C-alpha cells in the first residue's frame, strides 16, 4: 500500500501536482484552504509556524486532501464489496464544523473514475477481513509530515497497547455499555472496543443486531478532519465481518469532527437524525500530548475561563496564576475535562499517558485522583518503563492508567511492569507482547504517606534502596572554639587568607545547592598536625591571632585535642580536602544532599569549601561519582527509605542511618553517567534562585528543578528495579534485596 499510495508513489505525485496547479487558480479550493487553516489555528494555535517545510500551509493542505482522497477510495471499495452505504463518509457530516466537503474538492483535482478502477484492481488483492489496521498508521505517517504530527500531539497507538488498555476496563454489559474515545486519532481504540463487543456478543446477537448495538454504543471524536476520516475507515473495517452477513443497506458511523473539550467550538452533534448528548460508561484513548506553550493564547484563555478554577486544574503550589506548569502537556487536563463532561457515575477510563506523570509536577493533577470534588481512583498502571511502543522517534516513556470514577483511591496501586527480554519487542497485539516481553506485578505508593499526590514510586524498588554503603562517611570539622575560629569579614585584614575557608553551617545547604556560607579559620590540614613553625614563618598575623586566644583554646576540655598544637582541630583529614564532597546536615531531619567543591568568595577568591560540625559527607575526587551519589540520595525512593529508617524520632541523619542505604561503588555506565549529569543540571539551576531570603526560597516552586527531579526519580527507580544500579550483581542476588 505504501508503494502504491505513499508519498513516493506515482499517484501521490500526480494528485499533489494537480492540486497545486488547481490551487493557484481555483477560488473554491483557495477558500477551502483558508477555512481549513483558520480551523486549525483556532483549535491548535499556529501549528504552521516554525515547521521546516517549504510553504507549509499549502503543502499540508494538499497532503490532507490527498490522504482524505485515498481513504475515500478505500471506503467506497468496501461499500461496493459489502453492499452497505456509509451515509456520513465526510468528516464534517454530523457537525458541520467545516462548510465545505472534501469530496467536492477532489473532483476538481483528478479524474476519480480512472482512480477508482485502479483502486478496485489493487484492493482485490488485499484480504480486507484480516487487514492489520496498523496499515493506516503507516499510510498516514508516509503522507503527513513528522513535524506536523508532533505539532498536533499525535502519537498513534499500536494495536497491542490499545488492546491492553481496553482490556483493563470493567464491562458490566457488552451490549449496552457505552464507550467514547474523545481524541480518537486513526481509530485504533474504537476498533479495539468493537472487537471486544463483537467477540462477547456474536453468539447472542444476529449480525445486524450486533452492528446496531455497536454503532449505538461506541463513539469517537477528534478535532482533526484527517483523523476523523481515518477513524471512520477503521470503524468500517472492524464491522466488516458483520456487514458481510448483516445486509445493512445504510450505515452511519458514530465518529464526529468536534472539540471534545468544548473550548474553541461547541458543535451540536447530529446522529441518527437526532441531537446526540454523549454520556458514557467508559472513556478510552491516547489523548493529545501537546504542550501548553504550543497552544494559541486564545485556546489558553479558553482553558482559564472554562476549566481551571471550575475543575481545580492547578494543583501546583505557588503557581496558581500559571497555566501549564513546567510546560507540561495537556493530556491529563484533557482527560479530566472529558471525565467531567462524559463519564457516567462509577464509570471507568483507560488512557495511554506519559510514564513520568507518576512523578514530578506535570502529573500532580492525576495524582490528586479527583476531578474537582469527584474522586477518580487510579486502579491499575501498566508501566512500559524504557520500552518505546510508539517507535524510536518518540523520545518519551509511556504507561496505561486505568481509573474508576466515584471510587475512593487506595494504595498500593496495582502496577504491571513491562520489560524487554531479548530481541526487538513487538506491540502488534497483546499476545505478541506477552511473547516478546516479560512483565511482573508490583505496586505504586506515594513518597509522602500524608500526601497521595506526591510522586509515586514502586514499593519493591523502595526496598532495594536499602543495602550497604560502599563509601566512607566522614564527619565535618569539630573545633569546640567557635568564637575563635568563626571569622567576620572585617577581621580578614588581621589575618593572612591562607587558612581561612568558606564554611558550611546547617542553614547553608539546600538540595543541589548552597545558600551562602560563612568564613572559618582552619589552621591545620589534618588532626594533630604540628605546623606551628610553618604558621609562625609564613602567616605571622594568623599566628599572633591564635596566640591572642591561646588561653581559650587550651581551656577546651575535649580529650580529642590532647595531642598536637594548642590550636588543634578534630575532624580533619585528606578527605576534608578532596575535590568533591556530597554533604548533608546530620541534625534534624532535612534530607537535603548537595555536592560541594570550591566557591568563589568575594574576599578569598576561589577556595575549597569546608563542611562544619553539623555535617556528614562522602568525599571523592571524581565529579561524576559525587553527582551520582547525590542523585541517588536526593531521589524520591532514597528519600522515602531515609524517612523510614529515621522515622522513630527523625532526630538525625547520622552515619548509621545513611550507611543502611545502597550506595554502590561508582561504575561508568550509561545510566550512572546520566544520573550524574542530571544532578549537575540540578546544581546549575539552584544558584539562579538563591537571591532571596531562605524563607522565601523554601516557599518557592522552581519549575525547572522539579522537572529535573522527576527525571532523577524515574531513572533511579528504573535502575533499582532493573538492576542496573548493580552492574556486577547477578539477578539471583538482586532477588534478595
C-alpha positions in Angstrom: 0.0 0.0 0.0 2.8 2.4 0.8 4.4 1.7 -2.5 1.1 2.2 -4.3 -0.3 5.2 -2.4 2.5 6.6 -0.2 4.5 9.8 -0.6 6.9 8.2 -3.1 4.1 6.8 -5.3 3.2 8.0 -8.8 -0.4 8.5 -7.6 0.8 10.9 -4.9 2.9 12.8 -7.4 0.0 13.0 -9.8 -2.6 14.1 -7.3 -0.4 16.7 -5.5 0.9 18.3 -8.6 -2.6 18.6 -10.0 -3.8 20.0 -6.6 -1.0 22.6 -6.5 -1.9 23.8 -10.0 -5.6 23.9 -9.3 -5.0 25.8 -6.0 -3.2 28.6 -7.9 -6.4 29.5 -9.8 -9.5 27.8 -8.3 -11.4 30.1 -6.0 -13.2 27.3 -4.3 -10.0 25.5 -3.4 -8.5 28.7 -2.1 -11.5 29.4 0.1 -11.4 25.9 1.4 -7.7 26.2 2.2 -8.3 29.4 4.1 -11.1 28.0 6.1 -9.1 24.8 6.9 -6.1 26.9 8.1 -8.3 29.0 10.3 -9.9 25.9 11.7 -6.6 24.5 12.8 -5.2 27.8 14.1 -8.4 28.4 16.2 -8.2 24.9 17.7 -4.5 24.3 18.0 -2.7 27.6 17.6 -0.4 28.5 14.7 0.8 25.0 14.1 2.3 26.1 10.8 4.9 28.5 12.1 8.4 27.0 12.8 7.8 23.9 10.6 10.8 23.2 8.4 8.6 22.6 5.4 8.6 24.7 2.2 5.3 26.6 2.1 3.8 24.6 5.0 0.2 25.8 4.7 -0.2 24.8 1.1 1.9 21.6 1.4 -0.1 20.4 4.4 -3.4 21.2 2.9 -2.6 19.3 -0.2 -1.3 16.3 1.8 -4.5 16.4 3.8 -6.6 16.4 0.6 -4.6 13.5 -0.8 -4.9 11.4 2.3 -8.6 12.1 2.5 -8.9 11.1 -1.1 -7.2 7.7 -0.6 -9.3 6.9 2.4 -12.4 7.8 0.4 -11.4 5.3 -2.3 -10.9 2.5 0.3 -14.3 3.3 2.0 -16.1 3.2 -1.4 -14.4 0.0 -2.3 -15.6 -1.6 1.0 -19.1 -0.3 0.3 -19.2 -2.0 -3.1 -17.9 -5.2 -1.6 -20.5 -5.5 1.3 -23.4 -3.6 -0.3 -23.6 -1.0 2.5 -23.6 2.7 2.0 -21.8 4.9 4.6 -24.1 7.9 4.7 -21.7 10.1 6.7 -18.4 9.4 4.9 -17.4 13.1 5.1 -15.6 14.1 8.3 -17.9 17.1 8.6 -21.2 15.3 8.1 -22.5 15.2 11.7 -21.3 18.6 13.0 -20.8 21.0 10.1 -17.5 22.1 11.7 -16.3 23.0 8.2 -18.6 24.4 5.5 -17.0 22.5 2.5 -16.8 18.8 1.7 -13.5 17.3 0.8 -15.2 15.1 -1.8 -16.3 18.1 -3.8 -12.6 19.3 -3.8 -11.3 16.0 -5.1 -13.5 16.3 -8.2 -11.7 19.5 -9.2 -8.3 17.9 -8.9 -8.3 14.5 -10.5 -10.4 12.1 -12.6 -11.8 9.9 -9.9 -13.3 7.3 -12.3 -9.9 6.2 -13.5 -8.5 6.2 -10.0 -11.5 4.2 -8.8 -10.7 1.5 -11.3 -7.1 1.4 -10.2 -8.1 1.2 -6.5 -10.5 -1.6 -7.2 -7.9 -3.6 -9.0 -5.4 -3.1 -6.2 -7.9 -3.7 -3.3 -9.0 -7.0 -4.8 -5.5 -8.3 -3.9 -6.0 -7.3 -0.2 -7.6 -9.6 2.4 -9.8 -7.0 4.0 -11.1 -9.3 6.6 -7.6 -9.8 8.1 -6.2 -6.4 7.3 -4.0 -5.1 10.1 -5.3 -1.6 11.0 -1.7 -0.5 11.6 -1.5 -0.1 7.8 -3.5 3.2 8.3 -0.8 4.4 10.7 1.9 3.6 8.1 -0.1 5.3 5.3 -0.8 8.4 7.4 2.8 8.7 8.5 4.1 8.3 5.0 1.9 11.3 3.8 1.6 13.7 6.7 5.0 15.1 7.9 6.5 14.0 11.2 6.8 17.7 12.2 3.1 18.3 11.6 2.1 15.2 13.6 4.2 16.3 16.6 2.6 19.8 16.4 -0.8 18.2 16.7 0.4 15.9 19.6 -0.5 12.8 17.6 1.2 9.6 18.7 -0.6 6.7 17.0 -1.1 3.7 19.4 0.0 0.2 18.4 -2.8 -2.4 18.5 -1.3 -4.3 21.4 -1.3 -1.3 23.7 -4.8 -0.4 22.7 -6.0 -4.0 23.4 -4.2 -4.0 26.8 -5.8 -0.6 27.7 -9.4 -1.6 26.7 -9.0 -5.0 28.3 -8.5 -3.3 31.7 -12.0 -1.9 31.7 -14.7 -3.5 33.8 -17.6 -4.0 31.4 -20.9 -4.9 33.0 -23.0 -5.5 29.8 -21.2 -5.6 26.5 -24.5 -5.0 24.6 -25.4 -1.7 26.4 -22.2 -0.4 27.9 -21.1 2.8 26.1 -17.5 3.7 25.0 -16.0 7.0 23.9 -12.6 7.9 22.6 -12.6 11.7 22.9 -9.4 12.1 20.8 -9.8 9.1 18.6 -7.0 9.7 16.0 -7.0 6.9 13.5 -9.5 4.9 15.5 -7.4 2.1 16.9 -9.2 2.3 20.3 -12.6 2.3 18.5 -11.6 -0.8 16.6 -10.5 -2.5 19.8 -13.7 -1.7 21.5 -15.7 -3.0 18.5 -13.6 -6.2 18.5 -14.3 -6.7 22.3 -18.0 -6.3 21.8 -18.1 -8.5 18.7 -16.3 -11.3 20.4 -18.5 -11.1 23.5 -21.9 -10.8 21.7 -21.5 -12.7 18.4 -23.1 -15.9 19.8 -26.0 -14.0 21.3 -27.0 -11.4 18.6 -27.6 -11.6 14.9 -25.0 -9.7 12.7 -27.5 -6.9 12.1 -28.5 -6.5 15.7 -24.8 -6.5 16.6 -24.0 -3.8 14.1 -26.8 -1.7 15.6 -25.6 -2.4 19.2 -22.0 -1.4 18.3 -22.9 1.8 16.4 -25.2 2.9 19.2 -22.5 2.4 21.9 -19.0 3.0 20.5 -18.2 6.7 19.8 -15.2 8.7 18.6 -14.5 12.4 18.5 -11.5 14.2 17.1 -10.6 17.8 16.1 -8.6 16.8 13.1 -10.6 16.1 9.9 -8.0 13.6 8.6 -8.1 11.7 11.9 -11.9 11.5 11.8 -11.8 10.1 8.2 -9.2 7.6 9.3 -11.3 6.6 12.3 -14.3 6.1 10.1 -12.4 3.7 7.9 -11.0 1.8 11.0 -14.6 1.6 12.3 -15.9 0.3 9.0 -13.2 -2.3 8.6 -13.8 -3.5 12.2 -17.5 -4.0 11.3 -16.6 -5.8 8.0 -17.1 -9.4 9.4 -20.6 -8.5 10.4 -21.5 -6.4 7.4 -20.8 -9.3 5.0 -23.7 -11.2 6.7 -25.9 -8.4 8.1 -27.5 -7.0 4.9 -27.2 -3.4 6.2 -28.1 -1.0 3.3 -27.4 2.2 5.2 -24.7 2.7 7.7 -24.0 5.8 9.8 -20.6 5.7 11.7 -20.5 7.4 15.1 -17.3 9.3 14.6 -17.5 13.1 14.8 -15.4 16.2 14.0 -15.8 18.2 17.1 -14.0 19.7 20.1 -14.4 17.2 23.0 -13.4 19.9 25.4 -15.8 22.5 24.0 -13.1 25.1 24.2 -12.9 26.7 20.7 -16.2 25.5 19.4 -19.2 23.6 20.8 -20.7 21.9 17.7 -24.0 20.2 18.1 -23.6 16.5 17.1 -26.4 15.1 14.9 -26.6 11.3 14.8 -29.4 9.1 13.5 -31.4 12.2 12.8 -31.3 13.4 16.4 -29.1 15.5 18.6 -26.6 13.3 20.4 -25.7 14.1 24.0 -22.7 11.9 24.8 -22.7 10.3 28.3 -20.8 7.1 28.5 -19.7 4.2 30.8 -16.1 4.1 29.6 -13.6 6.5 28.3 -10.6 5.2 26.3 -7.8 6.6 24.2 -4.4 8.2 23.8 -5.1 12.0 24.4 -3.0 14.6 22.6 0.5 15.3 24.0 0.6 18.9 23.1 2.4 21.3 25.5 0.7 24.4 26.8 3.3 26.5 25.1 2.3 25.2 21.7 -1.3 26.3 22.2 -2.6 29.6 21.0 -3.3 32.3 23.5 -6.9 32.1 22.5 -7.0 28.4 23.5 -5.2 29.0 26.8 -7.6 31.8 27.6 -10.5 29.4 26.9 -8.9 26.9 29.3 -8.6 29.5 32.0 -12.1 30.8 31.6 -13.9 27.4 31.4 -12.0 24.9 33.4 -9.0 26.0 35.5 -10.9 27.1 38.6 -14.0 25.0 38.0 -12.1 21.8 37.9 -9.2 22.8 40.1 -6.7 22.1 37.3 -3.7 23.9 39.1 -2.6 21.7 42.0 0.9 23.2 41.9 1.6 25.2 45.0 2.9 28.7 44.3 2.0 28.8 40.6 -1.8 29.3 40.8 -1.6 32.1 38.3 0.3 30.0 35.8 -1.3 27.7 33.3 0.8 24.9 32.0 3.2 24.5 35.0 6.6 23.3 33.9 5.3 23.5 30.3 3.7 20.1 30.8 1.3 18.8 28.1 -2.5 19.0 28.2 -3.1 15.2 28.3 -4.1 15.0 32.0 -6.3 18.1 31.9 -7.8 16.8 28.7 -8.9 13.5 30.3 -10.0 15.4 33.5 -12.4 17.6 31.4 -13.6 14.5 29.5 -14.4 12.7 32.7 -16.2 15.8 33.9 -18.3 16.0 30.7 -18.9 12.5 29.6 -18.2 9.8 32.2 -21.2 8.3 34.0 -21.4 7.6 37.7 -19.0 4.8 38.6 -17.7 4.8 35.1 -14.2 3.6 34.0 -11.5 5.2 32.0 -8.3 3.8 30.5 -5.8 6.1 28.9 -2.2 5.9 27.5 -0.2 8.8 29.0 3.4 9.6 29.7 5.1 7.5 32.3 6.6 10.4 34.1 3.1 11.5 35.2 3.7 9.3 38.2 6.4 11.7 39.3 7.1 15.4 39.1 5.0 18.5 38.6 3.3 17.5 35.3 1.4 14.6 36.9 0.3 16.1 40.2 -3.2 16.7 38.8 -3.7 13.0 38.0 -2.1 12.0 41.4 -4.8 14.1 43.2 -7.2 11.4 42.0 -10.1 13.8 41.9 -11.9 15.8 39.3 -12.8 18.8 41.5 -14.6 17.2 44.3 -15.3 13.9 42.4 -13.0 11.1 43.4 -11.4 9.3 40.4 -9.2 6.5 41.6 -6.3 5.1 39.6 -6.8 1.3 39.8 -4.0 -0.1 37.6 -0.9 1.1 35.9 0.8 -0.7 33.0 4.3 0.6 33.2 6.3 0.3 29.9 9.5 1.5 31.6 12.0 2.3 28.9 10.2 0.4 26.2 9.1 2.6 23.2 5.7 1.4 21.9 5.4 4.4 19.7 8.7 3.9 18.0 12.2 5.2 18.3 11.3 8.7 17.1 9.1 9.3 20.2 11.5 10.1 23.0 9.1 9.8 25.9 8.2 6.8 28.0 4.6 5.8 28.4 2.1 3.9 30.6 -1.5 2.9 30.7 -3.6 4.4 33.5 -6.9 2.7 34.4 -9.3 4.8 36.5 -12.7 4.4 38.2 -14.9 7.4 38.9 -16.7 7.9 42.2 -14.3 5.4 43.9 -12.1 6.1 46.9 -8.4 6.0 46.0 -6.3 3.3 47.6 -2.7 2.4 47.9 -0.7 0.5 46.8 -2.0 0.9 43.2 -1.6 -2.4 41.3 1.1 -2.0 38.7 2.3 -4.2 35.9 5.9 -3.6 34.9 6.8 -4.5 31.3 10.4 -5.0 30.2 12.4 -6.3 27.3 13.5 -9.9 27.2 15.7 -10.2 24.1 15.5 -9.0 20.6 13.1 -6.3 19.4 9.8 -6.1 21.3 6.6 -6.1 19.3 3.3 -4.4 20.2 1.2 -5.6 17.4 -1.1 -7.5 19.8 -1.4 -8.3 23.5 -0.5 -12.0 22.7 2.7 -10.9 20.8 3.6 -8.5 23.7 3.4 -11.4 26.1 5.6 -13.5 23.9 8.3 -10.8 23.3 8.2 -9.0 26.7 8.3 -10.0 30.4 6.0 -8.5 33.0 5.8 -8.6 36.8 3.3 -7.3 39.3 4.2 -4.7 41.8 2.6 -1.7 43.5 2.8 2.1 43.4 2.9 4.1 46.6 3.3 7.9 47.3 6.7 9.1 48.5 4.9 11.1 51.2 2.4 9.0 53.0 0.3 12.0 54.1 0.3 13.4 50.5 -1.1 11.0 48.0 -0.4 13.4 45.2 3.4 13.3 45.9 5.5 11.3 43.5 4.6 7.6 43.2 7.3 5.0 43.5 7.5 1.3 43.2 7.3 -0.3 46.6 9.6 -3.1 45.6 12.2 -0.6 44.3 12.0 1.3 47.5 13.2 -1.8 49.4 16.1 -2.1 47.1 17.3 1.3 48.1 18.3 -0.3 51.4 21.6 -2.1 51.5 25.3 -1.5 52.0 27.2 1.8 51.7 30.5 1.2 49.9 31.8 4.6 50.8 33.4 6.1 54.0 31.1 8.6 55.6 33.0 11.4 57.3 32.2 14.0 60.0 32.6 17.7 59.4 35.2 19.9 61.2 34.7 19.9 65.0 36.6 22.6 66.8 34.9 23.4 70.2 36.1 27.0 69.7 33.5 28.8 67.5 34.3 32.2 69.0 37.9 31.9 67.9 37.6 30.1 64.6 34.5 31.9 63.2 35.8 34.9 61.2 33.9 38.1 60.4 34.8 39.8 57.2 36.1 42.8 59.0 38.7 40.6 60.7 40.2 39.5 57.4 42.7 42.4 57.4 44.2 40.9 60.6 44.8 37.5 59.0 46.5 36.0 56.0 43.9 34.3 53.8 45.9 31.0 53.7 43.9 29.3 56.4 40.5 31.0 56.1 37.9 28.9 54.2 34.3 29.1 53.2 32.5 27.1 56.0 29.1 25.4 55.9 26.5 25.5 58.7 23.2 23.8 58.6 21.4 26.9 57.2 23.6 27.0 54.2 22.6 23.7 52.4 19.5 23.0 50.3 19.0 20.2 47.8 21.5 20.5 45.0 23.0 23.8 46.2 24.3 26.2 48.8 22.5 29.1 50.3 25.6 31.1 51.2 28.5 30.3 53.5 30.4 31.7 56.4 34.2 32.1 57.0 36.2 29.9 59.2 39.8 29.6 60.3 41.1 26.1 59.8 44.8 26.4 60.8 45.8 22.7 60.1 45.2 20.3 57.3 44.7 17.1 59.4 44.0 16.4 63.1 47.1 16.6 65.4 49.3 18.1 62.7 52.1 20.2 64.2 52.6 23.1 61.8 53.3 25.8 64.4 56.7 26.8 62.9 55.2 27.0 59.4 52.4 29.3 60.5 54.9 31.5 62.5 57.1 31.9 59.5 54.6 32.1 56.7 51.4 33.6 58.3 52.6 35.7 61.3 49.4 37.6 61.6 47.4 34.4 61.8 49.8 33.0 64.4 49.5 36.2 66.5 45.7 35.9 66.3 45.8 32.3 67.5 48.3 33.2 70.3 45.9 36.0 71.5 43.3 33.3 72.0 45.6 30.7 73.4 44.0 30.5 76.8 40.5 29.9 75.4 41.9 27.3 73.1 43.8 25.4 75.8 40.8 25.5 78.1 38.9 23.3 75.8 38.0 20.1 77.7 37.8 17.5 74.8 40.3 14.7 75.0 40.3 14.7 71.2 42.5 17.7 71.4 45.2 16.5 73.8 47.7 15.9 71.0 49.1 18.4 68.5 49.3 22.2 68.9 47.2 24.4 71.2 45.0 25.3 68.2 44.4 21.6 67.2 41.1 20.9 65.4 39.4 17.5 65.3 37.7 16.0 62.2 40.3 16.8 59.6 42.0 14.6 57.1 42.8 14.2 53.4 39.0 13.6 52.9 38.4 17.2 54.0 40.3 18.5 51.0 39.0 16.1 48.4 37.9 17.8 45.1 34.2 16.9 45.7 32.1 16.2 48.7 28.5 15.1 49.0 27.3 16.8 52.1 24.3 16.8 54.4 23.3 18.1 57.8 23.2 15.3 60.4 20.9 17.1 62.8 17.2 17.5 62.5 15.5 15.8 59.6 16.4 17.7 56.5 17.5 15.1 53.9 19.0 17.7 51.6 22.1 16.5 49.8 24.4 18.6 47.7 27.8 18.4 46.0 30.3 21.0 47.1 33.8 21.7 45.8 35.0 25.2 45.7 33.2 28.6 45.9 34.2 32.0 44.6 34.3 34.1 47.8 34.2 37.8 47.3 37.2 38.3 49.6 39.1 35.0 49.4 38.6 34.1 45.7 38.2 30.5 44.7 38.6 28.3 47.8 37.7 24.8 48.9 34.5 24.5 51.0 34.9 23.0 54.4 31.8 21.2 55.9 31.1 22.3 59.5 30.5 20.4 62.8 26.8 19.6 61.9 27.7 17.9 58.6 28.4 14.5 57.3 29.9 13.9 53.9 31.3 11.4 51.4 34.5 12.6 49.7 35.7 11.8 46.2 38.0 13.3 43.6 35.6 12.2 40.8 32.9 14.7 39.9 30.7 12.1 38.3 30.9 9.9 41.3 29.9 12.7 43.6 26.9 13.7 41.5 25.9 10.0 41.0 25.7 9.6 44.8 23.9 12.9 45.2 21.3 11.9 42.6 20.7 8.7 44.4 20.4 10.3 47.8 18.0 13.1 46.6 15.8 10.7 44.6 12.3 10.1 45.9 12.9 6.4 46.6 16.0 7.0 48.7 14.3 9.9 50.4 11.4 7.6 51.3 13.8 5.0 52.6 15.7 7.5 54.7 12.4 8.7 56.2 11.6 5.1 57.1 14.9 4.4 58.7 14.9 7.6 60.7 11.2 7.5 61.4 11.5 6.8 65.1 12.2 10.3 66.1 13.6 11.8 62.9 16.3 13.4 65.0 19.2 13.0 62.7 20.8 11.8 59.5 23.7 10.2 61.2 26.3 7.9 59.7 24.3 4.9 60.9 21.2 6.0 59.0 22.9 6.7 55.7 25.1 3.6 56.0 21.9 1.5 55.7 21.3 2.8 52.1 22.5 1.0 49.0 25.3 3.3 47.8 27.4 1.2 45.5 30.8 2.0 44.1 30.6 4.2 41.0 30.7 2.2 37.7 30.8 4.2 34.5 27.6 3.1 32.7 25.1 4.9 30.6 22.6 5.1 33.5 25.1 6.2 36.1 26.5 8.9 33.8 23.0 10.1 33.0 22.1 10.3 36.7 25.3 12.3 37.5 24.5 14.7 34.6 21.0 15.2 35.9 22.4 16.1 39.3 24.8 18.5 37.7 21.9 20.1 35.9 20.0 20.5 39.1 23.1 22.1 40.7 23.2 24.6 37.9 19.5 25.6 38.5 19.6 26.2 42.2 22.1 29.2 42.3 19.8 31.1 39.9 17.1 31.2 42.7 19.1 32.0 45.8 18.9 35.7 45.6 16.0 35.8 48.1 15.7 35.0 51.8 15.9 31.4 52.9 12.3 31.5 53.9 11.2 32.8 50.5 13.3 30.2 48.8 11.8 27.4 50.8 8.3 28.5 49.7 9.4 28.8 46.1 8.4 26.4 43.4 11.3 26.1 40.9 9.7 24.5 37.8 13.0 23.6 36.1 14.2 21.9 39.2 11.0 19.9 39.6 11.3 18.6 36.0 14.9 17.5 36.6 14.0 15.9 39.9 11.2 13.9 38.2 13.8 12.6 35.7 16.1 11.7 38.5 13.3 9.9 40.3 12.3 8.0 37.2 15.9 7.0 36.4 16.8 5.8 39.9 13.6 3.8 40.2 14.4 2.1 36.9 18.0 1.4 37.9 16.8 -0.2 41.1 14.0 -2.3 39.5 16.1 -3.3 36.5 19.3 -4.0 38.4 21.5 -1.5 36.5 22.5 0.1 39.8 24.4 -3.1 40.5 26.0 -3.8 37.1 28.2 -6.6 38.5 25.5 -8.3 40.5 23.5 -11.3 39.2 19.7 -11.4 39.1 19.6 -14.1 41.7 21.4 -11.9 44.1 19.1 -9.0 43.3 16.1 -11.0 44.3 17.3 -10.8 47.9 17.0 -7.1 48.1 
